[in-house]
Amino acid sequence: MAKKQKPLIVMVSSTVYGIEELLDRVYAILTNFGYEVWMSHKGTVPVLPDKTAFENCLDAVEKCDLFLGVITTQYGSGKEGKGKKSITHQELSRAIQLNKPRWILVHDHVVFARTLLRNLGYKSSKKRSGLKLAKKNVIDDLRVIDMYEEAIRHDIQLKDRTGNWVQKFVTSEDAQLFATSQFHRYQEAESFLKEQLENISAVRKRMAKEVKS
């Protein structure tokens, strides 16, 4: 009897405040497609009691197969201390660093705020860092723009950018449509991951031979 194949693991990274219903729907969509979904909002992220919440979240990013990030107008928790990134921001950074197969959603307000500030001369994170928000009704921290720029690989020349597709959304329905469209081909995602792993394995073998020779 053939051994049952383990489902692909999707890590859903986002803040929770204000988008609880959207996260519930995304979780339902992905599980119905056959994925194992790790989402802090649903309590499905593997937790080791001897580690911090931050450490468990980054471990999940490293161990997942696919990464779905949602950049909202809320920056998230875990940013205590000057210059500290939120947990959600660090999850995104780690996924990019590890070159995880990833899909990113960003709220329209974040894109609009970036465009407006760039037009006013605040074209970098450093320049924006000096600004103070008088009110936080729309965006609670300008570093959500930093997250967006990381996701689009703003630090790399346009011709060299890969993995930089970021889908703008306005409504929950927009985000659901993106999740459904991108993840419904379960076998395609699985084949893609297998191909990636085989490529990595082939590179490692070739490098080992070159070192020996």
Secondary structure, DSSP 8 states (H G I E B T S, - for coil): --------EEEEEE--TT-HHHHHHHHHHHHHTT-EEEEGGGT-S---TTS-HHHHHHHHHHH-SEEEEEE-S---S---STT---HHHHHHHHHHHTT--EEEEEEHHHHHHHHHHHHTT--SHHHHTT---S--SS-S-THHHHHHHHHTTTTS-GGG--S--EEEESSHHHHHHHHHHHHS-HHHHHHHHHHHHHHHHHHHHHHHHHHH-
